[in-house]
Amino acid sequence: MKRSSRYVFVSIAVLALILVALGPATAAAGNKLYKKPDVGTITWESYGTTADGQDVYEYTLTNANKDPMEVKIITYGGIITSIRVPDRHRNLANVALGFDNLGDYETKNPYFGCITGRYANRIALGRFTLDGTTYCLDINNDPNSLHGGFVGFDKKVWDVTKAETGPDGVVLELHYLSEAGEGYEGDECADGVPGYPGNLDVYVTYTVTNHNEIVMDYVATTDAPTVVNLTNHTYWNLAGEGEGTIYDHILFLNADRYTPVDPTLIPTGDLPDVAGTPFDFQEPKPIADGIRSDHEQIVFGRGFDHNWVLSRPSFDDTSMILAAAMCEPTSGRVLKVFTTEPGIQFYAGNFLDGSLYGTSERAYRQGDGLALETQHFPDSPNQPDFPSTVLLPGATYETTTIFQLDVNPGKCQGPFIK
């Protein structure tokens, strides 16, 4: 569904019927759908046109809190461009890194705020075998495939299938049909079949609640066996976008194991305990602790860029649990991440090099933002001991992640995890 901000004129009779049906809601012309005082608002406007001529729109979802949370999302890549939330003094600031124009998202984006897929994270050598057939993927992170290849879900224009307020909050539902063969831009694949198998029908729903949550629901079906692993790649800085590094953020990860990697950042298959290593965030600690360690894994990732195994009874457990919690001492802002996924990738912005300028017009340097990507494990299609990412016809891929924003009255010394 593509909408513009042109005024829609409705007859007085029809308008009266709408107002009766909506009750306390107020109908509005222009790009505002409607407003319920106890729920929030959703508006949209043009965000530009892609290089190949596709219209892109930006939706603004605002809840009904006294100090409202505001989330902006564009239909290009399903990208979260801004998240404005209060600090302990009720001052609002954007806590998500990003650009202020479509051109930069098309040509420069290191996955700021986007939906990543078909397969979030890395697949070794851009190859996997399913039911005896080998499939070739783009090598866009030499020598591996990363986040779906050169033209992943982050570079697709998604359709809007729902934009409304409701009892759970302000809702934006996006849809994309990924055709069989996507994920490979090469000319030939001598040893296999090019691209991901199966037509994958994907819906991603963002709900902004009055509890200052961004609830992300992912649903996908396929017409042929395939692999799928979806996540959101927002870069967070709870002090505010452009306000320096995240190294003083206090981080908790609900994980007692992690997946160490080889020098190309592909998991070795081992699942060692984090105890006694820089990867132990079972007790909250500053991100700075260990980020410049000479630990081999820190050297490989140029810092933290690894998948943690969430502390669950088993890989079959898909209950909603707290995966991570993070607090920024100066602002007091707190982020909690809940998920049904088995893992979380903590990436500390190691490859930001000062060449990108965000909405604050300040350069993004190493460590100026971090991603907490709920997911299945990297390279799972090639790792039989990892939780499976295979999706079969007749089955439904369903996962949910919740980003909850709050404030801590102290300087992150209190129990911000609970």
C-alpha positions in Angstrom: 0.0 0.0 0.0 1.5 3.3 -1.1 0.0 6.5 0.2 0.6 10.2 -0.5 -0.1 13.2 1.6 -2.8 14.5 -0.8 -6.0 15.6 0.9 -8.9 13.2 0.5 -12.3 14.8 0.4 -15.1 12.9 1.9 -18.8 13.8 1.8 -20.3 15.1 5.0 -22.6 12.1 5.3 -19.7 9.6 5.0 -17.6 11.6 7.4 -20.3 11.6 9.9 -20.5 7.8 9.7 -16.7 7.5 10.1 -16.8 9.7 13.2 -19.6 7.6 14.8 -17.7 4.4 14.0 -14.5 5.7 15.5 -16.0 7.0 18.6 -13.3 9.0 20.4 -11.0 8.8 17.4 -10.8 11.9 15.2 -10.8 11.6 11.5 -8.2 13.8 9.7 -7.5 14.8 6.2 -4.0 14.7 4.7 -1.5 12.2 5.8 -2.7 11.6 9.3 -4.8 8.4 9.6 -6.5 9.2 12.9 -5.7 9.8 16.5 -7.0 8.2 19.7 -5.8 10.1 22.8 -5.1 6.9 24.7 -3.3 5.1 21.9 -1.3 7.5 19.7 -1.0 8.7 16.1 0.5 7.5 12.8 1.4 9.9 9.9 3.3 9.5 6.7 5.0 11.6 4.0 7.1 11.2 1.0 10.8 10.3 1.7 11.9 10.5 -1.9 12.3 8.2 -4.9 14.9 5.4 -5.4 17.5 5.5 -8.2 15.3 3.1 -10.1 12.2 5.2 -9.7 10.3 3.6 -6.7 8.5 5.9 -4.3 9.5 5.7 -0.7 7.5 6.9 2.3 8.4 7.7 5.9 5.9 6.7 8.6 5.9 8.4 12.1 4.5 6.3 14.9 3.9 8.2 18.2 2.5 6.8 21.3 0.2 8.6 23.8 2.6 9.0 26.7 3.0 12.4 28.4 6.5 12.5 27.0 5.7 10.6 23.8 8.0 8.1 22.2 8.3 8.7 18.4 9.6 6.2 15.9 10.2 6.9 12.2 10.3 4.1 9.7 10.8 4.3 5.9 9.5 1.7 3.4 13.0 1.4 1.9 14.5 -1.6 3.8 11.9 -1.2 6.6 14.5 1.1 8.1 14.0 2.7 11.5 15.4 6.2 10.8 14.8 7.7 14.3 13.7 6.7 17.8 13.0 9.7 20.1 12.6 8.9 23.8 13.0 10.9 27.0 15.9 10.8 29.5 15.6 10.9 33.2 15.0 14.7 33.0 12.3 14.2 30.4 14.5 15.6 27.6 13.7 13.9 24.2 16.5 12.7 21.9 17.0 10.4 19.0 18.9 7.3 20.1 19.2 5.6 16.7 22.0 6.2 14.2 21.0 7.0 10.7 20.9 9.4 7.7 18.6 12.2 6.8 18.1 11.3 3.1 17.3 8.3 0.9 20.4 8.6 -1.2 22.7 7.8 1.7 20.6 4.9 2.7 20.8 3.5 -0.9 24.6 4.0 -1.4 26.3 4.2 2.0 24.3 2.3 4.6 26.1 -0.1 6.9 22.7 -1.6 7.7 21.5 1.3 10.0 18.0 0.4 11.3 17.1 -2.0 8.5 15.4 -5.4 8.2 18.1 -7.9 7.3 17.4 -11.0 5.3 16.8 -13.4 3.8 19.6 -14.5 6.1 20.8 -12.1 8.8 24.5 -12.4 9.5 27.1 -14.6 7.7 27.0 -17.8 5.6 30.4 -19.3 5.0 31.8 -18.9 1.5 28.4 -18.0 0.2 27.3 -21.6 0.0 24.9 -24.0 1.7 23.4 -27.3 0.9 19.7 -28.2 1.4 18.1 -31.5 0.5 21.2 -32.4 -1.5 21.3 -29.3 -3.6 24.0 -26.6 -3.2 23.0 -23.0 -3.5 25.3 -20.1 -4.4 25.0 -16.7 -2.6 26.6 -13.3 -3.1 30.1 -12.9 -1.6 29.6 -9.4 -0.3 31.7 -9.8 2.9 34.7 -11.6 1.4 34.9 -14.6 1.5 31.4 -14.9 2.9 27.8 -13.8 2.3 26.4 -11.3 4.7 22.8 -10.2 5.5 21.3 -11.6 2.3 23.9 -10.4 -0.2 24.4 -7.3 -2.3 20.6 -6.6 -2.6 19.1 -8.0 0.6 15.9 -7.0 2.3 17.6 -3.8 3.5 17.6 -2.6 -0.1 14.0 -3.5 -1.0 11.0 -1.2 -1.0 8.4 -2.8 1.2 4.6 -2.5 0.7 2.6 -1.1 3.6 -0.3 -3.5 4.4 -1.5 -2.0 7.6 -1.0 1.5 9.2 -3.4 2.1 12.1 -3.8 2.6 15.8 -5.4 -0.1 18.0 -5.6 -1.5 21.5 -2.0 -2.6 21.5 -0.5 0.6 20.1 0.4 2.2 16.8 0.9 -0.4 14.1 2.8 -0.4 10.8 2.8 -3.7 8.9 5.2 -4.1 6.0 5.2 -6.8 3.3 7.7 -8.1 0.8 7.6 -11.1 -1.5 11.2 -12.4 -2.0 11.3 -14.4 -5.3 13.2 -17.6 -5.6 16.8 -16.9 -6.7 17.3 -13.7 -4.8 20.6 -13.3 -3.0 22.9 -14.0 -6.0 23.9 -11.3 -8.5 26.6 -13.4 -10.2 26.6 -14.5 -13.8 26.9 -18.2 -13.1 27.0 -20.8 -10.3 28.9 -23.7 -11.8 28.6 -25.9 -8.7 25.0 -25.3 -7.7 21.8 -23.3 -8.0 22.0 -19.5 -7.9 20.2 -17.7 -5.0 17.9 -18.7 -2.2 15.4 -21.3 -3.0 11.6 -20.8 -2.8 9.4 -17.7 -3.0 9.4 -16.3 0.6 6.4 -14.3 1.6 7.4 -12.0 4.5 5.4 -9.7 6.8 7.2 -7.5 9.5 5.0 -5.6 11.9 6.2 -2.7 14.1 4.0 -1.8 17.1 4.9 1.2 19.2 3.1 0.7 22.6 2.3 3.1 25.4 4.9 1.2 27.4 7.6 2.7 25.2 8.1 -0.5 23.4 8.9 -1.3 19.8 7.4 -4.8 19.2 8.7 -6.4 16.0 6.8 -9.5 14.8 8.2 -11.4 11.8 6.1 -13.9 9.8 7.2 -15.8 6.7 6.0 -18.7 4.5 7.6 -20.4 1.5 6.5 -22.6 -1.4 9.8 -24.6 -1.4 12.3 -25.6 1.3 14.5 -22.7 2.1 16.5 -21.1 5.0 15.5 -17.8 6.7 16.9 -15.7 9.5 15.5 -12.2 10.0 16.4 -9.4 12.4 16.5 -5.6 12.8 19.9 -3.9 12.7 19.3 -0.6 14.6 22.5 1.0 15.9 21.8 2.3 19.4 23.4 5.1 21.3 21.3 5.9 24.5 23.2 9.1 25.1 21.8 10.3 21.8 22.7 10.0 18.1 26.0 11.7 17.4 26.9 12.1 21.1 30.1 10.0 21.2 30.8 6.4 21.8 28.8 3.7 23.6 31.8 2.4 25.6 30.4 3.7 28.9 27.1 2.1 28.4 26.5 -0.6 31.0 25.5 -3.9 29.3 23.9 -7.1 30.5 23.6 -10.2 28.2 21.5 -13.1 29.3 23.9 -15.6 27.9 26.4 -18.1 29.4 27.9 -19.2 26.0 28.8 -17.7 22.7 29.8 -18.8 19.2 33.6 -18.1 18.7 34.6 -17.4 15.1 37.4 -17.9 12.7 39.4 -15.0 11.2 36.6 -14.4 8.6 34.0 -14.2 11.4 32.4 -17.6 10.7 31.5 -19.6 13.8 33.8 -22.5 14.5 30.9 -24.7 15.8 32.0 -24.6 19.4 29.8 -23.2 22.1 32.2 -22.3 25.0 31.3 -20.8 28.3 31.8 -17.0 28.6 33.1 -17.2 32.1 36.6 -15.8 32.5 36.5 -14.1 29.0 35.7 -10.6 27.8 32.4 -12.1 26.6 31.0 -12.5 30.0 28.2 -9.9 30.4 26.1 -12.0 32.8 26.7 -9.3 35.4 26.3 -5.7 34.0 29.5 -4.0 33.1 30.8 -1.2 30.8 31.2 -2.1 27.2 34.7 -0.6 27.4 35.8 -3.5 29.6 37.6 -5.9 27.3 36.8 -4.2 24.0 40.6 -3.6 23.4 41.6 -7.0 24.9 44.3 -9.1 23.1 41.9 -12.0 23.3 42.0 -13.8 20.0 38.3 -13.4 19.4 38.4 -9.6 20.1 41.2 -9.4 17.6 39.3 -11.3 14.9 36.2 -9.0 15.4 38.1 -5.7 16.0 36.1 -5.6 19.1 32.7 -7.3 19.9 31.0 -8.7 16.8 29.8 -12.1 18.0 26.7 -14.1 18.6 25.8 -15.0 22.2 23.8 -18.1 23.0 20.9 -17.0 25.1 20.4 -18.9 28.4 17.4 -21.2 27.6 16.6 -24.7 28.8 17.1 -26.0 25.2 17.3 -24.8 21.6 13.6 -25.9 21.3 12.5 -23.3 23.8 11.0 -20.3 22.0 9.4 -18.5 25.0 9.8 -14.7 25.3 12.9 -14.0 27.5 15.0 -11.0 28.4 18.0 -11.2 26.1 19.9 -8.0 26.9 19.6 -4.8 29.0 21.7 -1.7 28.7 21.9 1.6 30.6 23.6 4.9 29.8 24.8 6.7 33.0 24.4 10.3 32.0 21.0 10.2 30.4 19.7 7.3 32.5 18.1 5.8 29.4 17.6 2.0 29.6 17.1 -0.4 26.7 15.8 -3.9 27.3 15.6 -6.5 24.6 13.2 -9.4 24.8 13.0 -12.1 22.2 11.8 -15.6 21.2 15.1 -16.2 19.3 18.0 -18.4 20.5 20.8 -15.9 20.0 21.8 -12.3 19.9 24.6 -10.6 17.9 26.3 -7.8 19.8 28.1 -5.6 17.3 29.9 -2.6 18.8 30.2 -0.5 15.7 33.8 -1.6 15.1 33.8 -0.8 11.4 32.5 2.8 11.6 35.5 4.8 10.4 34.4 8.5 10.4 33.4 8.5 6.7 29.7 8.6 7.4 27.7 11.6 8.7 24.4 11.1 10.4 21.3 13.2 11.2 23.3 15.3 13.7 25.8 16.1 10.9 28.5 14.6 13.0 30.9 11.9 11.8 30.3 8.3 13.0 33.5 6.8 14.3 34.3 3.4 15.8 32.1 2.6 18.7 29.6 5.5 18.2 26.7 3.0 18.1 26.0 -0.7 18.7 23.6 -3.3 17.4 21.8 -5.9 19.4 20.5 -8.3 16.7 18.2 -11.1 17.9 18.6 -14.0 15.6 19.4 -17.6 14.9 23.1 -18.3 14.9 25.4 -17.3 12.0 26.1 -19.9 9.3 23.4 -22.2 10.7 22.7 -23.8 7.3 26.3 -25.2 7.4 26.3 -26.0 11.1 24.2 -29.1 11.8 24.5 -28.7 15.6 23.1 -25.2 15.6 19.3 -24.6 15.8 17.9 -25.1 12.3 16.9 -22.2 10.1 15.1 -24.4 7.5 11.6 -23.4 6.6 9.4 -25.9 4.8 6.2 -25.4 2.8 3.2 -25.5 5.0 5.1 -24.2 8.0 5.3 -20.6 9.3 8.4 -18.7 10.4 7.3 -16.6 13.4 9.5 -14.7 15.8 9.0 -11.6 18.0 11.5 -9.2 19.5 10.7 -6.3 21.8 12.8 -3.2 22.3 11.7 -1.6 25.5 12.9 1.9 26.4 12.9 3.2 30.0 14.9 5.4 32.4 17.0 4.7 35.5 16.7 7.4 38.2 20.3 6.8 39.3 23.5 6.5 37.2 22.8 2.9 36.2 23.7 1.7 39.6 20.2 0.5 40.4 18.6 -2.8 39.3 17.9 -1.7 35.7 17.8 -5.3 34.5 14.6 -6.1 36.4 
